[in-house]
Amino acid sequence: MSAPPATTIPLFAEFPRARILVDDEDVLVVDKPYGLSTHAPDEGRHDDVVSWLTAHLERAGRATYLGIHQRLDRDTSGVLLFARRREANASLAKQFEGHKVRKVYVAVVEGRVPAKVVLHHLISEAKDGARAARAFDGRPRRGEQEAITELAVLERRGRRALVELVPKTGRTHQLRVQLAAAGAPIVGDPLYGGAPEVRLMLHARALELRHPSTGQPLTANAPVPSQLTRALSGQPPRRAGSREELAAAIVDAAERRFGVVATGDTNALRIVNGAGDGLPGITIDLYGRHAVLSFYEDAPEAEAQAVAQALVDAGAAGVYAKFRPKHASRIVDSRRDDIAPSEPIAGDPAAPTFEVVEGGVPFEVHRRRALHGHLPRPARQPQARPRRREGPRVAEPVRVHGRFLRGRRGGGAARTTTVDTSRGALEWARRNLDRVGAKQDAHECVEADVFAFLAAAKARGRTWDLALLDPPSFSTTKKSRFSAEDDYEHLAAATLSVVRPEASCSRARTTEGSRSGSSASGFTARRGRPAGRSRR
């Protein structure tokens, strides 16, 4: 596995020291963030703890052996133990397999549960990866497994409770399915009927066992995350208050994106995406060591400064801000300094342009240009998709800064067409094409109104295999006016009329909507399949 690019924020350079609970010659115990798997589900994936720890150990010049004796679900946080050398495996395996290891979890549940109870069920496989449970009656049916968990209520707030769970058996989804069967599903667990939340409110708080070499008691404790405390009260996610809290929230969010940079094939990514990362109304895009901070809600200057300074504390060299008002779709000139300041609001300035390299393909982006001058990071999969196609003809009838165009060209697109009313945007696209040695006669850039271009193409019977839309929220020319809120459906329909049958549809960016002040959605049009979203 390649190490993360050296140009990224330093927090990607090593596993966070605060999350390392025990580290000696025999064992390594960490506090796993939620959102990361214990180990990669398949080859080529690196969004897991083992990959991150391996890279961390490699940089320190240490042996990278990690023996797995325990696993936590991707969305469960907390104590996770590994053997650091093969000689420690026998003792650890004997303790885990013999149920000599005491595991302590905490969870936020919704529903009535006794102050103290032993949950005793028979668990069986159900559909869609879920499990089913029924009360233990001493007569297990075929395929059922006995599951026992000790439960104690630590605190109650209305219908919600913070409970301590000590499993006596180790079954897949044991705690989740048992609590659901008891009428008190874990908050944030939709698979088992839990109330909606930003994450699964389940945390492995402690692990108690014997050290594999000395035989002495070994206890590792992971602090209860603040999300569980908030979820217990039923309050919606709120933005952290202090600079220290903001920095911690940013670092936590970035940790969950480690897999994006672990392969070393990109130097730009989104590290914070709103409420799901504990920072509602905020996104943060990282370009090398500089960040673009976008506010989708009104933010006082002091709060904006606090978030920006927290980003610098986390390792960013400089921070640019985008203040996206509620009616951004109606802004004619988004270059206003009160909306998109040309200078950083924290840290050092960056060069006007930045070369993003993704999958070995370089392209130029403008971090300091207006609301939409930087790279739209959510669109990752659509760029890679044509690599699986032979010689597609691609149309880009709106502004995408040549990024998708170059991604398609790099993926084997035989011919492409880019359409924009802005000559500057087309020159930008052409510069990006020149970076990868594209033949000018095979990749045309057309200065035209997109609706007029599409109508003329349809009249001539001209078609494309793939069409990518990424319009501005609002734009005007001497002859026309475009509003994503009013005209996007018309644009999508006009585009589909020149896309060949048996192509597919997918979104390149989600429509958070003009009402929220976000940019218009990107749209990848290939007829024949329903639309779907690309998530990082």
Secondary structure, 3 states (H helix, E strand, C coil): CCCCCCCCCHHHCCCCHHHEEEECCCEEEEEECCCCECCCCCCCCCCEHHHHHHHHHHHCCCCCCCEECCCCCCCCEEEEEEECCHHHHHHHHHHHHCCCCEEEEEEEEECCCCCEEEEEEEEEECCCCCEEEEECCCCCCCCCEEEEEEEEEEEEECCEEEEEEEECCCCCCHHHHHHHHCCCCECCCHHHCCCCCCCCCEEEEEEEEECCCCCCEEEEECCCCHHHHHHHHCCCCCCCCCHHHHHHHHHHHHHCCHHHHHCCCECEEEEEEHHHHCCCCEEEEEECCEEEEEECCCCCHHHHHHHHHHHHHHCCCEEEEEECCCCHHHCCCCCCCCCCCCCCCEECCCCCEEEEEECCEEEEEECCCCCCCCCCCCCCHHHHHHHHCCCCEEEECCCCCCHHHHHHHHCCCCEEEEEECCHHHHHHHHHHHHHCCCCCCCEEEEECCHHHHHHHHHHHCCCECEEEECCCCEEECCCCEEEHHHHHHHHHHHHHCCECCCCCEEECCCCCCHHHCCCCCCEEECCCCCCCCCCC
